[in-house]
Amino acid sequence: MFATCILLTLDQNARTASVHLAGHYAPLLSAAEGIQETTAAHGIALGIAPT
C-alpha cells in the first residue's frame, strides 16, 4: 500500500510558497494570466522503498 502527498508551505509575509511532492503530480497554479504548472522536485510515493 502507498499514498501520494503534497506538502505546500505558504509564507504570507514573504509572499512565497514551497512545494514538496511524494509521488504526486505537480500542482497547477491558477492566476489572472492563466493556468501554469508549478516546478517542484519529485520524490517517490509514501510507503514505497527505493530500490
PAKE-118930 format. One record per residue: residue number from 1; x negated, y, z negated of N, C-alpha, C, O in turn. Coordinates in pm, whole numbers, plus 32768, in hexadecimal, padded with zeros to 4 digits. Layout:
residues N
(NUM (X Y Z) (X Y Z) (X Y Z) (X Y Z))
...
***
This chain:
residues 51
(1 (7FAB 7F8B 8000) (8000 8000 8000) (7FA6 807C 8000) (7F3B 807D 7FC3))
(2 (7FD3 80E2 8043) (7F88 815F 8048) (7FE7 81D5 8053) (805E 81C4 806D))
(3 (7FB3 824B 803F) (8003 82C6 804B) (7FAD 8332 808C) (7F34 8337 8077))
(4 (7FEE 8388 80DB) (7FA8 83FD 810F) (7FC7 8473 80B5) (802B 8474 806D))
(5 (7F70 84D7 80B8) (7F7E 8546 805A) (7F44 85C6 8096) (7EE1 85C3 80E0))
(6 (7F81 8634 8075) (7F4B 86B9 8093) (7F45 8707 8010) (7FA8 870D 7FC7))
(7 (7ED1 8742 7FF4) (7EC5 879D 7F82) (7EAD 8828 7FBC) (7E49 8840 7FFF))
(8 (7F0A 8882 7FA3) (7F01 890B 7FD5) (7EF2 8966 7F5D) (7F49 896B 7F06))
(9 (7E82 89AF 7F57) (7E67 8A0A 7EE9) (7E72 8A99 7F1E) (7E29 8AC0 7F7A))
(10 (7ECC 8AE6 7EE4) (7EE0 8B71 7F0D) (7EA2 8BD0 7EA8) (7EB5 8BC0 7E2F))
(11 (7E58 8C33 7ED9) (7E22 8C9D 7E85) (7E66 8D1E 7EB1) (7E40 8D5A 7F16))
(12 (7ECA 8D49 7E66) (7F18 8DBD 7E8E) (7EC8 8E3E 7E86) (7EE0 8E9A 7ED4))
(13 (7E6A 8E47 7E29) (7E19 8EC0 7E1E) (7DBB 8ED0 7E96) (7DAD 8F3E 7ECB))
(14 (7D7C 8E62 7EBF) (7D1F 8E67 7F31) (7D68 8E55 7FB6) (7D2E 8E68 8021))
(15 (7DE9 8E2F 7FB0) (7E3A 8E15 8026) (7DFA 8DA8 807E) (7DEF 8DB7 80F7))
(16 (7DD1 8D3A 803D) (7D95 8CC9 8083) (7DDB 8C48 805B) (7E21 8C42 7FF6))
(17 (7DC7 8BE3 80AD) (7DFC 8B5D 8090) (7D90 8AF8 80B2) (7D4A 8B06 8116))
(18 (7D84 8A90 8060) (7D29 8A21 807A) (7D7D 89A4 808E) (7DDA 898A 8042))
(19 (7D5B 8957 80F4) (7DA6 88DE 8115) (7D49 8867 8109) (7CDB 8868 813F))
(20 (7D76 87FF 80C2) (7D2B 8783 80B2) (7D87 8711 80DB) (7DF7 8707 80AA))
(21 (7D58 86BA 8136) (7DAB 8650 816D) (7D77 85C7 8147) (7CFE 85B0 8144))
(22 (7DD1 856C 812A) (7DB0 84DF 8111) (7E0B 848A 8168) (7E78 8462 813D))
(23 (7DDF 846F 81E3) (7E2C 841A 823D) (7EA5 845C 827B) (7EFA 8416 82B3))
(24 (7EB1 84DD 8274) (7F26 8525 82A6) (7EFC 8582 8317) (7E8A 85AF 831C))
(25 (7F59 859D 8371) (7F3D 85FE 83DC) (7F2F 868A 83A2) (7F66 86A9 8338))
(26 (7EE3 86DE 83E8) (7ED5 8769 83BC) (7F5C 87B0 83C5) (7FA6 879B 8425))
(27 (7F7D 8803 8362) (7FFE 884A 8365) (7FFF 88B6 83D1) (7F96 88E3 83FF))
(28 (8077 88DD 83F8) (8089 8948 845A) (80A5 89CA 8411) (80E9 89CB 83AA))
(29 (8071 8A37 8446) (8086 8ABC 840D) (80E6 8B08 8468) (80CB 8B1A 84DF))
(30 (8155 8B33 8430) (81B8 8B7D 847C) (81AF 8C11 8457) (81BD 8C35 83E2))
(31 (8196 8C65 84BB) (8189 8CF6 84A5) (81D2 8D3E 8517) (8204 8CFE 8574))
(32 (81D7 8DC0 850E) (8219 8E11 8574) (81DA 8DFA 85FE) (821F 8E05 8664))
(33 (8159 8DDA 8601) (8111 8DC6 867F) (812E 8D3E 86BC) (810A 8D25 872F))
(34 (816E 8CE5 8671) (818B 8C5E 86A3) (815D 8BF5 863F) (813E 8C13 85CC))
(35 (815A 8B79 866D) (8133 8B09 8618) (80A8 8ADC 8641) (808B 8ACE 86B7))
(36 (8052 8AC6 85DE) (7FCB 8A96 85FA) (7FA3 8A2B 8595) (7FCE 8A2D 8522))
(37 (7F50 89CD 85C2) (7F21 8963 856B) (7EAE 8998 8515) (7E58 89E1 8546))
(38 (7EAE 8975 8497) (7E43 89A0 843F) (7DCB 8943 8451) (7DD8 88D5 8485))
(39 (7D57 8970 8426) (7CDF 891C 842A) (7CBF 88EF 839D) (7CBD 8940 8340))
(40 (7CA6 8871 838E) (7C85 8838 830B) (7C39 87B7 8320) (7C4D 8771 8383))
(41 (7BE1 8799 82C2) (7B97 871B 82C8) (7BF7 86AA 82A7) (7C49 86B5 824C))
(42 (7BED 863B 82F2) (7C45 85CA 82DE) (7C00 8561 8288) (7B8C 853F 82A0))
(43 (7C47 852E 8225) (7C17 84BF 81D4) (7C71 8447 81EE) (7CD5 8450 8236))
(44 (7C4D 83D5 81B2) (7C9F 835D 81C3) (7D16 8362 8165) (7D17 83AC 8103))
(45 (7D7B 8313 8184) (7DF4 830D 8131) (7DD3 82D9 80A5) (7D71 8290 8093))
(46 (7E22 82FD 8044) (7E0E 82D1 7FBA) (7E2F 823C 7FB1) (7E92 820F 7FEA))
(47 (7DDC 81F1 7F6A) (7DF3 8162 7F58) (7DAF 810B 7FBF) (7DBC 8091 7FBA))
(48 (7D64 8147 801B) (7D1B 80FA 8080) (7C86 8107 8062) (7C52 8177 805B))
(49 (7C43 8097 8050) (7BB3 8099 8034) (7B66 80AE 80B6) (7B82 806C 811A))
(50 (7B06 810A 80B6) (7AB6 8120 812F) (7A5F 80A4 814D) (7A33 805F 80F1))
(51 (7A49 808A 81CD) (79F7 8017 81F2) (7976 8041 8231) (7925 7FEC 8256))
***
